[in-house]
Amino acid sequence: MFPLSESFQALSTPSDPPLPALANKRQVLQHLARNPYDLPPASPPRAPYATSYVLRGPQFRGKFVPARADALGVPNGRVRGMLATGQTVTLPNGTVVTPDMCMDPPAPPSAIIVVDCPSVEYVENLLAEPAMHPGALGEDVRMQIIVHRVGKDVLADARYVEWMNLWGPACHHLIANKELCPNDISMVSCAYFQLRMSALSADAFRVPQYTLVPAVPLSSFPGLPSNTQPLLAGHEMALHPLGPLAVVNTHKDLFHKALEGEETVAPPRIAGTVAARIANDWHGTHARPRPGDDVRIVALGTASAAPSKYRNTSSMLVQYPDGRGIMLDVGEGTWGQMTRHFGVLPGRPNAYTALRHMRLLFLSHIHGDHHIGTARLLVQRRKLSPAPEPLYVLANWVIACYLREYSTSIEDLGWDDPAYIRLIDTDCIVDPEIDGPAKSPKSPEAMATARTHLGEVEHILDMKSILPTEVIHRARCHALVCRRNDGFSFAYSADTMPCETLVKAAQGVRVLIHEATFADDEQVNAVRKTHSTAGQAITMGRKIGAEHTLLTHFSQRYPKMPALNQDDGAPAYSRSPSPFSSPVPEHRAQTADLERRTQTAAADALPKTYVSCAFDHLDIEVGQLWKVRHYMRGVLQILLHMDKAGDGEIHPDVASGGGKDTVLSQAQAERVVNQTRKSGKGNHPPGTFVA
């Protein structure tokens, strides 16, 4: 800790209510810690504005010509260096030599303009700016590129088109508009992984939405300069020495090669083997329709802590067939995941459709990987026209304070508009028989409001009950248990250690979505960080009696496939010794073996559960969840056969197995995964630190 500075000011702005008269600054701090005050509101936002940029490069000196220096008698060495740096020199014979006598003329500076002109209302002010006209930067300045971030109506404006043509044929014009540019894939490694998994099931593993052709061609706007084209990823132009405008490093990746037929999407035998296993497992149990079979679970983020190359932070969407949705946590980047998954093209159900029909948003706790994406999601929903039905937000008061202050001070989320957002405080609706007495007692008015809003959303979603229950985590955290009137039920664990309150609250649910942050050999870390291992999560599913246990929230230690014990393609429950015991010495081996056998016997007494592993963009109906354990075996095989250009080399066990069409045995696959994970090969270059 550090000493309290005498210059510390508790509040620089008036507080409401005013601070009581306290003896010293330390008492002020203690008072604020126990009685938090709202942040003062920000200044009112200004009218919408757009900012454009003019970038002028330096002037480069001309090339030194040795032949001219020789003709003038300039000796080699320091004197020539002085001339090259622009200094005038006098030779021993009295001859004065200036730099221009030995050098080519300097290259004129290049310039770039980035124009932000959202609509025709901005055109007049833009064209009135002197810096936006040829010659404003100097007659010798070469304008090379103008990037136009404009609306479609701007390109149809005669004034703007005339201004574009003022810059002459040497200037390149790049148009940045979502309708005039291809909606291409930017995260190609993740998309390639998704594309290969889609060979197992195009419905369950959707390829991110993309288009390689613009929705509106530039040719529909007459009069544009000849050097006008859509802005593309990989556009590059050397400004010194001046080079051509070109697109580099685009469509050279494995994703686009696969689209063009140059790269195999998935070995046929792998997809065939998985399909055969699914056909063999099609029992009468799976064939009988049951309530909730048509409910979809969409995994928008399945990682913990921070986004990675293949997994985004936590978010799950539970969707009814008619589109009504329940969002379970909103990690950063969730809106981007929704646009990639559902697309944004008009005329069909898209991300905005899913956003409009979302009726319940559950935020489990204050850790950023579970709620940072909320503000962007609410901003996008606020923009929908006509206005959507109210969204019910189930969260604790800490998250509610953050979102209210964000809405007041930064960006309008509609937080205080009950026609748009209705808050349900989790502390007001927990079950005291499960969670015990309320830790943060609320006023009768707050309790009544929360109960009213809860009843409304239960009616909207045909729910018998929506119940948050407190679980064990470093921050105060709640799980969620939802039971429909027709008998379908699911539970979401959020972040937690194995927790008896969740077992009690979620008893008998059909689907348990449970965090599995760590592998079974990381139990000590799991205890320290109050998370669960994969084995513990599966045991929780069996204790609850869940038909399906869907694992998610994986540590970034496992960027593609979490480290799970495998039993015929499906993860098995943990058989590791207690995480609280120290390393077992030699003389305690028999005791440790007895402990393991005791735990195994106890686990075997529990009911079985179908275990599946969530991947980003997994989109599957509850009635099809039983297939995912078969898909997982295929995913493991696909990962081992992927040509890891830039990520590593194909493992020798794969290379020796007969090529890309080889299906490895399960033991061989496990050996490759374990060796890869221990050696660090395949996912990170040498010298990379992985937390």
N, C-alpha and C positions, 0 to 999 in steps of 0.2 A: 504494500500500500504506500501511498505518498501523502505527505502532510498537507493539510488544507491551507491553500494560499490565502494571505490576508487580503489580496486583491479580488478574491472570489465574490461574484455578485449572484445571489440566488436566482433572481429573476430580473431581466432587463426591461420587461414590459409589465404593465399593470396586470394583476391576476384577478380572477373572478372565481370564487370569492377572495377578498383581500387576505393577505397573510396576517396571522395574528402577531401581536408584538412579542417577539422572542428575544432572549438575552444575547445570543451570539449566532454566528453563521452555522456552527455545527448543529445547533438546535433547529435552525431553518432547514438544513439538509435532512435531519431526522423527521421533521414534520412532513416534508415533501415526499420522503420515501414511504411514509405511512398513509399520506393523503395526497395522492397524485393529482396534479392540476392539468387541465387541457392545455395543449399548445396554443399560443395566441394565433388568431387567424392571419393568413397571409393577405397581402394587398390584393384588391380585386383584380382579376385578370384583364389584360388589355384586349382590344378588339383583335380579331384574327389577323395575323401578319405572316408574310413570307420573306425569307432571307435568301438572297442570291450572293454568289461569291465570284470575284475576279482574281485569278492567280497569275501573277507575272513572274516569269523566270529570270535568271541572271543573264547578263551578256557574257558570252564566252570569247576569250581572246583568240585571234587567228593563229594558224599554224606557223611555226618558225621555219623559214626556208634557208637551209644551210648554203645553197648555191649563191644566193644573194649576199649572204654574209662573207663568203669567200671572195666574191667580186669586189667587195668594199674593203677587204683586208682585215676583217674582224677576226682576231685570234680565237682559238678554241678556249673553253674554260669559263671562268667567272664572268667575263665580259659578255659573252653570249647569253648567259643566264640572266644578267641584268636587263639586256634588251628584251628577252622573253617575258620578263615580269613588268615591262612597260617603262623602263628607265632609259633615258638618253645617255649615251656614253661618248667620250672624246678619246680618239685613238692617239698613240704616241706621236704620230705625224701631224696631229692637229685636226684631223678630220672629225667632224661631228656626225654621229650616226644616231638617227632616231628609230624607235621600234618599227614604225610603219615601213622603213626602208628594207627591213629584213623579214617581215611577217606578212601573211595574208590578212585581209580585212577581218575584223571581228565578226563572229556569227551573231546575227540579230537575236534578241531574246524571244522566247516563245511564251504564249499565254493560253490560259484555259478559263472558260466561264462556266459556272454551274448555276443554271437558272431554276428558280422555284417559282412557278406561276400556276397555281392550282386552277384558276378559272379566268374567264375573260375580264372579270372585274379588276384584275390585277394588271392587265396589259398596259393601261394608260400610264400608271405610275412607273412601271418597269421601263417603258420606252422614254420616259421623261428624265431618267437618270443619265447624266453625261457619260459616266464610266461605261455605259452599256453600248457605246457606239464606236465604230472603227476610228482609229486615230487618237482616241482618248488616252491611251497608254504610251503614245509615241508613234511617229510614222514608221519607225523601223521594227516595231513589234509585230511578230507573226502570230495571228490568232489561229491555233491549230485545232482545238476541239471546243465545242460548246455542248454541254450536257443539258438537255431540256427535260426537267421534271415538271411536266405540264399535264393539264387535263385535255381530253379530246377536243373540247370546244375551242381551246386556245389554238390548236393547229388549224382549225377552220376559220380563224380570224384573219382577215386580209392584212391588218396592220402588223400582226406578229409574223406572218409569212413574208411580208415585204422586209421586215427587219432581219429575218434569217438570211435573206438573199443579199443583204448589204455586205456580208463578210466575204463574199467572193467564192470561187470554186475550190480554193485550197483548204478551206475550213471544213472540218468534219462535224456533222451534227448528229448527236446520239440522243434518241428519244427514250425517256424512262417513264413508261405508263403501263400499268398492269394489263390493260386491254390491247395495247399495241406491241407488247413484248411477249415472247414465249414464257409460259409459267414452268420453267425448267426446274429440275432437281438440283439443289445446292449441296445437300448432305449426301453425297453419292455413295460413300461407304456404307452408311446405314441403309440407304435405299437398295443397294446391291444385296445386302444381307436379307432384307425384307423380300426382295424379288426372288431370291433362291428359296426362301421358306414358302413363298406363295406356290411353288411347285407342289408342295404337300397339300395345300388347301388354299385356293384363291380367295375363299370367303373368310377363313380364319386369319390369314396373314395377308392383309391388304397392302398392296404397293402404294406408297404415298402418291397423292393426286398430282399429275403434271400434264402439261401440254407442250409440244415442241413447235407448235405453230401459233402465232398470235391470233387472238379472237377477231381483231380488226386489222387488216393490212394497211401499211402506210400508203400504199398506192391509192387508197380511197381519199387521200387529201391532196388535191392538185396544187401545183405551184411550189412544192417544197424543193430546196436545193438538191442537186444531184447527189451530193455526198451525205444524204440523210439515211439513217438506218436505225433499227431498234438497238438499245443498249443491251449487251449480252455479258454474261459472266465470262471473264477471261479476255475482255477487250484490252488491248495493250498498244501503246504507241510510244516509241522512243522520241523524246524531244531534243536530245543532243547526244550524238549526231542524229539529225532528223531521220526518222524511219517511217514506214507505212503503218497505217492503222490495221491491226489484225486481231483475230481471236486466237488465243493460245491456250493450250492445256484444257480444252473443252472437248467432251465426248471422247477423251482418251482413257477414261476410267473404265472399270469393269462393268459398271451399271449400264452405261450407254453402249458398250461393246455387246452386252447381252441383248439389249433392245435391237441392235443391228444384226444380231445373229452370229457375231464373231466369238461369243463366249457362251459356254453351256450354262443354262440356268441351274439345272440340278441333274445329277446322274439319274437316268431313268430307273435303274434298279432300286435306288433308294425310295423314290416315290411309289414304285410298285410294291416294294416290301411293306411300306407303311400302309398302303391301301389294303393289302392282303391281311395284315394284322387287324385293321379296323373291321374288315368283313368277318373275320373269324370271331371277333369280340361282340358281334351284333346279336345280343341275346334278347329274349322277350322283354327283359326289364327296360332296355333302352328303347324298344319299339313302342311301348305303351305311352300315350300322351299323358302328361301330368301338368298341373298348374305351374306356370312359370317357365315352361320349356322354351317359350318364345321371347323371354327376356334376354336382352343382349348385354354382355359385359365387354366394354371397350377399354383396353389398357392404354392410356395416353402417356403414362410415365411410370417406370418400374424400378427406378434407381433411388438410392439414398444420397443425401448430402448435397450433391451438385450434378448438373447435367454432364454427360460424357458423350463420346462419339456414337455410341449405340443405344444409350438409354437416357431418357429425360427424368426429371424429378417427379415425385409421387403425384399421380392423379388417375382415378378410375371413374368411368362413366357407366352407370347402370341405366339402360334404355328400355322402355316399354315398346311394343310393336307400333303404337300410334305416335311415338316420338317423345313422350313424356320422359324426362330424365332426372336422375339423381347423381350429382357430382360429388365424389368422395375425395376431398383435398384437391388443391390447385397449386402444384409446384410451379416454379418459374418456367416460362416457355410453354405453358399448357395451351394457350390460345394458338400458338404456332403449330403445336401438335394436332390440334383440332382442324386447322386449315389444311395441313398435309393429309390428314386421314380422311376427312369428309369432302375436301375441296371447297372452292368458293365460286365455281361457275354458276351463273344464274340459270333458271329453268329446270332445276333438279334439286332434290334435297342436298343441302350442303352444310358447312360449318355454322352458318348463320341460322339455318333451320334447327340444328341441334341446340344452339344457344337459345333460340326463342322458346323452345319447348322444354327447356330445363326448368324444373320447378323447385327443387331442393338442392341447396349447396351446403355440404357438411365440411367444416374445417376443424380438424381434430385438435391441433395445438399450435403454439406460437413459433415453432421452429420453421425457418424460412423455406426449407425444401417442401413444405406442405401448404404454404399459403401465399408465397410471394407473387404468384401469377394471378391472384384474385382480382387485383385492381384492374389489370388489363382486360380480364374477362368481363368485369362489370362495365367498363368503359365501352367495350364493343356491344354489349347488350343494351346499353343506354342509347346507342345510336340507331337501334332498329326502328323501322317505321313500317307500319303502325306500331305503337308501343306494345311490348309483350305483356303478358299477365305477370302479376307480382312474383318475385323470386324470394323464396323463404331461405334465410341464411341461418344455419344452426352452428353456433360458435360460442366460445367463452367470451367474457367481457374484455379480456386483454386484446384479442383479435378485433373485437367490435370497436374498441377505442381507436386502434390503429386505422381501421378502415374509415371511421367517421372523421378522424383528423385528416386523413389523406383526401377524402372527398371535400372537406371544407377548405383545405389549404392548397391543394395541388391540382386536383382534377375532379370534376364532378362525377361521382359514381351514382348519384341519386340516393345516397344512403339515408337521408332523412325524409324521403318521399315514400310513404306507405303504399302508394299505388305502384311502386317499382320494387322496393325491398322491404321485407318484413323480417325482423330479427327474432330468433328464438334463442335465448340464453340457455346454454346447456345446464348451468347450475340450477335452473328453475324447473327442470323436467326429469332429472335423474331419479331413479327409484331408490328411496332410502332403505328398503329391505335388502337391496343388493350393495349399494354404495355406502350405506351408513348415513349419519347426519350430514347435512349440507355443510361444506367447508367454507362457503361464502354465502351466508344467508342473504336472501333478497327481500325487498319490500313486498307487501301483499299486491300492490299495483303491478310490479314487475312480474310476479308469479302469475297473476291473472292474464296479463298480456301474452306471456310466453305460452300459457296453456291454450289461450284462444288461437294464437297463430299455429300451434302444434295441431290442434283439432282441424283447422282449415286445411293444412297440407296433408294430413292423414286422409281427409275426405277426398282431396284432389288426386292423391296417388293410390286410392283404394287400399289404404293401410289399416290393419287392425291396431298396430302400435309402431311407433318410431321411438326407440329408446337409446339414448347415449349412456354409456357406463364408463366410469373412470378406470384407467389401466395404469400400469407401472412404467413410468418413464421419467427422465430427468426434469423435463418440463411437465406441467400439469396437462394431461392428455386424456382424451375420451375416445373410446371405440363406439361403433354404431351398430345397433341391431334393428332390422326392419322385418316386420311380419305382415304379409298381405291378408286380406279377408279370404282369399281363395286357398290359403294354406301355404303359398310360396313364402320363403323367408331367406334372408341372407344377413351376414354380419361382416363388418370391416374392422380389423383390429387396430388400425393406425400404428403408432410406434409403441411397442410394449415388450417387456419380458413375459414369460409364461405367467398368466394371471387368472386366479380363481374367480374373480368377479366376472370376467369375460366368459369363462366356462359356464357360470351360473346364468348369466344374462342371455347367452346365445345358444343355450341348450337345444339341440335338435334342429338347428337351421339347416337348410339344404346346401347352401354355399357359404363357406368361410373364406374371406379374402384376408390373408394373414401375412404380416411382414416376415421375411426370412433374410435379415441383413447379413448374417454371417454363416459360413460353413460350420460343420460340426466340430472341426478341429480349432475353432476360434471361440470356444465357449467362455473362456476367461474374458476376452474382449467384449463378448456379448453382455456379460454380467456388469462389467465396468461401465458400459455405455447404455445399459438398460434396454437392450434389444434382444431379439430371439435368433437362435440358429435355425437352420432349415429343419433339423430333426425335432427341435422343440416346437416349431410351428406345426409340423405334421402331428406330433403328439397332442397338441392343442386341438387340432381338427378331430382327432379320434376321441378325446375326452368330451368334446362338445357333441359328438355324434353326427358331424357334418357329412353329408354324402360326398361333397367335393371340397377339397382344400386347395385354393389357388394361391401360390406363393408369389410375393412381390417385394419391392423395397430392398433390392439387393445392393450390397456394398460395391463400390467401384473397383474393389479388388478383382471382381469377376465381370469384366466389361461386356462379354458376349453371352456366355453361358455360366450360370451360377454353379459353384462346386457342390454337387449333391451326391449322396450315396445312391448308386443305381441298382435297381432290381428289375431286370427285364424291361428296362426303359423307363421305369417309374421310380421316383425317389422313395427311399425307405425311411422309416423312423430312425431317430438317432440311437446309436448303441454306444455312445461315448461315455466314459466315466464322469462322475460328478464334476462340474466346473469349479467347485469349491475345494477340491482336494489338490494337494501338491503333487509334483511329478512322482511317479511310483518307483521306488528303488527296487533293486533285484529281489531282496528278501521279502518284498510285499507283493510279488507278482501273483501269488495264489489268491491273496485277499482281493486284489484288483480284479482278477478274473471272476471271482465270486460276485463282486459288485456288478460287473458288466452283465453276468448271466441273470442276476436278480432283476436288473433294470429291463433286460430283454423280456423276461417272463412277464413282468408287470405290463410292459407295452403290448405284448402279444394278447393279453387279456382284454384289451380295448377293442371296440369295433373298428372295422377297416374304413378307410376313406380314399376316394379317388384323388390322387395328388397330381397337380399340374403346375407348370411354371409359366408365369406371365412374361411376355415380351412386349416391347412398345409396339403399338398398332395391332396387337392381338384383338380380334373382334369376333366373338363367338356367342352363340345362344347357349343358355344354361342346359338345354336338352342335348347339346352336342359337346359339353365339357368333358365327357368321358373320353373323347377322342384325343384330347390334348396330350395325354400321357404317351400315346403312340406317336403323335407328332414330335414329341420331345426326343425320342430315339432318332427320328429322321433328321431333326435339327442338329443333333450331335454329329451325325454322319456328314451332313452338309458342311458343318464347320470344319471338319477334318479334311474335307476334299476341296475347300475353297483355295483358289490360287491367291495366296496372301501377298500380292504385289504391293510392296511398301509396308506391309504389316509383318513380314517374316517369310519363311520358306515352308513348303509342304513337308510335313514330318516324314522321316524315312519309312515308318510303318505304313504310311499312306502310299508313298512312292513305290514301295515294294509290293503293294497289294494288287497290282494289275491295272493301274491307271485310275482315271476319274470315275470309272463306272464300278469301282469296287465297293462292296459293303463290308465294313470291318465287323469282326465279332465284338460283342459287348466288352469282353475282357480286354481286347486289344484297344478298343476305343477309350476305355477308362485309363489304360496305361498311358496312352498318348496325352489325354487331358491332364493327368497328374504330373507327367514329366514336363509338359508345357507350362503348367502353373508353377511348378517348383523352380524351373530354370528361368522363368520370366520371358521365354521366347514366344513369339507369335502375336503379342499384343502391344509391347512397348520396346522401343529401341534400347540398346545397351546404354547404361548410365542414367536411365530414367528412374526417378524416385516415385514410387507408388505408395501413397499413404495407406 
